[in-house]
Amino acid sequence: MAKKTFYITTPIYYPSGNLHIGHLLTTTLAWVYKNYKSQQGYDAFFCTGIDEHGQKIQKKAEENNIDPQTYVNAQAKKFENLWNLLDIKYDSFNRTTDKNHEKIIALIFDKMLEKGYIYRGEYEGLYSISDEEFLTKTQAMHKEGKYYHPQSGHELQEVKEESYFFAMSKFTPWIKKFFLENPDFLANKVILKELNNNFINKGLDDLSVTRVSFDWGIKINQKNDKKQHVIYVWLDALFNYITFLGYLSDDNSNYKKYWENGDERVHLLAKEISRFHAIYWPIFLKSLDINLPTKEVIHSWIITPEGKMSKSKGNVIDPIPLVQKYGAEEIKYFFSSQVNIDNDFSFSEELLINVLNADLANNFGNLVNRSAKMINNSFVNGTKYFPGMLEIIDKEIFALISQTYKSYQAEFDEFHADKALKKAIELGKKLNEYIDRTEPWKLKDNLLRLNVILNTLLNGIYAINFMLSVVMPNKSKKVLKFLAQTENSYEKMLDFSKFDNKPIIANEILFERIK
C-alpha cells in the first residue's frame, strides 16, 4: 500500500537584504513539520528557495555594480550556507532564475491569456518597489502629501505604464464562497477575518501582472507589444510551488505524486504575505483548474523591544552568531518550541538561554544523565521490565507515555509544534518528579524495586527522545546510543521490554548548562 504524501513549502525568500531569524523560524518549522509527518509514516517532500526577479533585485545589483544574476547567485549561497549550518535538509531549493521555471511561467501566462483571464491595459496607481506590491490610494497610508505602505512603511511611487492585468474581480464570488466552505484552509482565523474585511468583502481589484519599466524578470511571449513586458514577481514566484515539482514539464512525476494526487499540500508563511498566498494564489490555480493547497499555515511575527524586525529600525537579528554560539539543534528547538504560530513572539537572548537551560539542560539532559548513573551504579548489565511488579505510581508513568504521545500528535496535526514539543518536556518534568517521589537512591537494598523504577524511567526517556527527534535528530541518535537502542519508532516506544539486559552508557553530558 502506497504511503500518504505530505508536501510542505516555505515561501521562496526575497534575497534583497540580510538573513534574519524570521528566515530561520519559517524554515525550521517547515522542516520540523516534514520530520513529524515522516515519523507518522508519510512520504514527505519539503522545498524552500529564493525569489530572484523584480525591480528591487535589479536595483540592488546596480547598487553593487554587478549584474542581477551574479547578485542572486551570491544571495542563494547565503541561504544554502545557513541551512547547511543548521543541518536543515530540504528536497528542493527553488530558484526562479531556473530556465525550466522561466519557460513554464511564460506558458502559464499564455494559458491565462487564452482563457480570457489576462487582458492588456494601462496601470495607474501606487507601487512599492521594496515590497513588490501594487496598492490603491485607499489601501495606502497618506502623510504630508506622500503615500506609504500600511505594513512596511515604505514610500510608494506613483506609476503609470502599459500593463497586462489578471481579472481578479471575476473571482471575488468564488473566493468568498471558497473560504465559507473551507474554514480550515487557513490555520490562522484572525488572518482569514482580516483578508475578508480588507479585500474580499470590498471586491477584488484586477491585478497588474506585467511591468515595462525594468527588464529583470521573465519575458512574455507576446510579439505585438510595443514594449517588452516582464511578468510581475508574484505571478512568477507563487507558481514555483508546482513548477519545481514538474508542472508542464517532461518529467512531471513529482507533480502528479505530491500535488495532483497528493494527500496534504501545505504552505507555511509569515502573515505579511498572506494576501498573495491566500487570495491571489488560490485564484491563479482556480483559473487553470489546478488543485489548491490543502492548508496554509500562517505564522505571526518575531518582535524585539523595538517592535517588528526591520532594517530601518536596526533590530534585525542575524541567525548565524546564535547558531554558532548555542548550537544548531538547540536553536531549532528553541524557535519551534517557543513560537506559537497564532501570536507575535517577543525574542530575547535571555529568554533563549533560560529555555535551553530549563528544558534541555535541567530537565531532559539531567534526567538522562542521572538515570544512567543510577543504572550503572546498580545494574551494569541493564534493567528488566517486570509488568507484574509495577506499583500504581509506575503504572501511571506507563499510561502517561501513551497519553502524552497522543496529545503530541494532536498538537502537531494542528501545526502547533510549540505545544507538541512542550508535551515532551512536560513528560520529562513528570519523570523527574517520579524520581523525587520514589527516592531510588534509598533502594540499594531492594534491587527488585530499584530495577522497576529505573526501567520505568528508561521507557519514559525513550518516549521523550522519540518526540524530540523531529527537531533534534542528531542529539536523539546520541541518546539512542546511550540507551543501547538502534531506532526511534512508535512500536518501539510501546515495547516496554526493549531495555531488558541492555547496558546503559551515558558517557557525556547531553546538554551543558549555559552560564
ZIZI-V143034 format. One record per residue. N is the residue number from 1. OMEGA is omega in degrees with one decimal (none if undefined). Layout:
N:OMEGA
N:OMEGA
This chain:
1:-177.8
2:176.6
3:169.1
4:-179.3
5:177.6
6:-179.4
7:-178.7
8:178.9
9:160.1
10:166.2
11:168.0
12:-169.1
13:178.9
14:-166.6
15:-176.3
16:-178.5
17:-179.0
18:173.9
19:177.8
20:-174.2
21:171.9
22:175.3
23:-179.4
24:-178.6
25:-174.6
26:-176.8
27:177.2
28:-179.5
29:-179.9
30:178.9
31:178.7
32:177.4
33:178.3
34:-179.6
35:178.8
36:-178.7
37:175.5
38:177.3
39:-179.4
40:176.3
41:178.4
42:165.8
43:-170.4
44:-178.6
45:-174.2
46:176.1
47:175.3
48:179.2
49:179.6
50:-176.7
51:-162.0
52:-177.5
53:173.0
54:-175.9
55:-178.6
56:178.8
57:179.3
58:178.9
59:179.2
60:179.3
61:178.7
62:178.6
63:-179.2
64:178.8
65:176.1
66:178.0
67:-174.6
68:-178.3
69:177.1
70:179.4
71:-176.4
72:175.6
73:178.9
74:179.8
75:178.9
76:-179.4
77:179.4
78:-179.3
79:-179.3
80:179.2
81:179.1
82:-179.8
83:175.2
84:178.8
85:-179.9
86:-176.2
87:175.2
88:-179.4
89:177.1
90:180.0
91:178.2
92:173.4
93:-169.7
94:176.7
95:-172.4
96:171.9
97:174.9
98:-172.7
99:178.6
100:176.9
101:-178.5
102:179.7
103:-177.5
104:179.1
105:177.2
106:176.9
107:178.5
108:177.6
109:-179.4
110:179.9
111:179.3
112:178.4
113:179.5
114:-179.4
115:178.9
116:179.4
117:175.7
118:179.3
119:-178.5
120:178.2
121:178.3
122:179.2
123:172.8
124:-178.3
125:-175.6
126:179.6
127:174.7
128:177.4
129:-176.0
130:-178.0
131:-175.1
132:-172.8
133:173.2
134:176.8
135:171.6
136:-179.7
137:177.8
138:178.3
139:-173.9
140:170.4
141:-178.5
142:-177.7
143:176.5
144:174.9
145:179.8
146:179.7
147:-177.2
148:177.5
149:-173.7
150:179.1
151:-173.3
152:-177.1
153:-179.4
154:178.5
155:-178.5
156:177.0
157:173.0
158:-172.6
159:172.9
160:-178.4
161:175.5
162:-176.9
163:165.7
164:-178.4
165:170.2
166:-173.2
167:178.1
168:-174.7
169:179.0
170:-173.1
171:179.7
172:179.2
173:-178.6
174:-176.6
175:177.2
176:179.1
177:-178.9
178:-179.3
179:176.9
180:-176.4
181:-177.9
182:-174.3
183:-179.8
184:179.3
185:174.8
186:-179.9
187:-175.7
188:-175.7
189:177.6
190:178.9
191:179.0
192:179.4
193:-179.7
194:-179.4
195:177.3
196:-176.0
197:-172.2
198:-174.0
199:-168.5
200:-177.2
201:177.9
202:-174.8
203:-176.5
204:173.1
205:172.9
206:-171.0
207:173.4
208:-175.2
209:171.5
210:176.9
211:175.9
212:-175.2
213:175.7
214:-174.4
215:-179.8
216:-179.3
217:-177.6
218:-177.5
219:176.7
220:-172.7
221:-174.7
222:-173.7
223:-173.6
224:176.9
225:178.9
226:-179.4
227:179.1
228:179.9
229:168.7
230:-172.3
231:178.8
232:-168.8
233:-177.0
234:175.8
235:175.4
236:-170.6
237:-173.4
238:-177.9
239:176.7
240:-176.1
241:177.7
242:179.2
243:-178.7
244:169.8
245:177.5
246:177.8
247:-178.4
248:178.7
249:178.5
250:176.7
251:-178.1
252:-175.0
253:178.7
254:176.8
255:178.9
256:-172.9
257:-170.2
258:-178.5
259:-174.0
260:-179.3
261:-174.6
262:-179.4
263:179.6
264:178.7
265:-168.3
266:171.9
267:174.9
268:-176.3
269:175.4
270:-167.8
271:-176.8
272:177.5
273:-176.7
274:-179.1
275:-177.2
276:-176.7
277:-172.9
278:178.0
279:-175.5
280:-174.5
281:176.3
282:-179.5
283:176.3
284:-179.0
285:179.7
286:-178.2
287:179.9
288:179.7
289:178.4
290:176.4
291:174.5
292:168.9
293:176.7
294:178.5
295:170.3
296:179.9
297:-174.1
298:-178.8
299:-177.8
300:-172.3
301:164.2
302:178.6
303:177.0
304:177.0
305:178.7
306:-179.1
307:-179.8
308:179.7
309:174.1
310:-179.7
311:-177.2
312:178.5
313:-180.0
314:-176.8
315:176.8
316:-176.1
317:179.6
318:-177.9
319:-171.0
320:177.6
321:178.2
322:-179.7
323:-179.3
324:-176.5
325:-171.2
326:179.7
327:-175.9
328:-175.5
329:177.1
330:179.3
331:178.7
332:177.3
333:-176.3
334:-174.7
335:-178.2
336:-178.5
337:-174.8
338:-175.2
339:172.2
340:-172.3
341:-176.1
342:-174.7
343:174.1
344:-174.4
345:-179.4
346:-176.3
347:167.2
348:179.3
349:177.6
350:177.6
351:178.4
352:-179.6
353:-178.2
354:-179.2
355:-179.8
356:178.1
357:-175.5
358:-172.7
359:-171.0
360:-177.9
361:-173.7
362:-174.9
363:-171.9
364:-178.5
365:179.0
366:178.6
367:179.9
368:-174.1
369:-178.3
370:178.3
371:179.6
372:-179.4
373:179.4
374:178.5
375:-179.8
376:-179.7
377:-172.8
378:-174.7
379:-176.8
380:178.1
381:176.3
382:-178.2
383:179.2
384:178.9
385:176.9
386:-176.2
387:-179.2
388:-177.9
389:-176.8
390:172.0
391:-177.1
392:-177.5
393:178.1
394:180.0
395:178.1
396:179.7
397:179.6
398:176.6
399:-178.3
400:178.3
401:-178.9
402:-179.9
403:-178.7
404:-178.1
405:177.1
406:177.5
407:176.9
408:178.7
409:-177.9
410:179.7
411:-179.9
412:179.5
413:174.8
414:178.0
415:175.0
416:-178.5
417:-177.8
418:-178.6
419:180.0
420:-178.0
421:176.3
422:175.8
423:178.6
424:-179.4
425:176.6
426:175.9
427:176.0
428:177.7
429:179.8
430:179.3
431:175.9
432:176.0
433:177.8
434:176.7
435:-178.9
436:-177.0
437:-176.6
438:176.7
439:-176.1
440:178.6
441:179.3
442:-170.5
443:-178.4
444:177.6
445:178.3
446:-172.0
447:178.8
448:178.6
449:178.8
450:177.7
451:-178.1
452:-178.2
453:-176.4
454:176.5
455:176.4
456:178.0
457:-179.6
458:179.2
459:175.8
460:178.7
461:178.4
462:-178.8
463:178.1
464:-178.3
465:177.5
466:-179.2
467:-179.4
468:-176.7
469:179.7
470:-179.3
471:-179.7
472:-174.9
473:-177.7
474:176.0
475:-179.9
476:177.4
477:178.8
478:178.2
479:177.5
480:178.6
481:176.0
482:-173.3
483:-179.8
484:177.4
485:-176.2
486:-177.0
487:171.1
488:176.7
489:177.9
490:-178.9
491:179.1
492:-178.8
493:-178.1
494:173.3
495:-170.8
496:178.0
497:-174.9
498:-178.9
499:-176.6
500:175.7
501:176.3
502:177.0
503:-177.9
504:-179.6
505:172.8
506:-169.4
507:173.7
508:177.3
509:-175.7
510:178.9
511:177.6
512:175.3
513:-179.2
514:-178.5
515:none
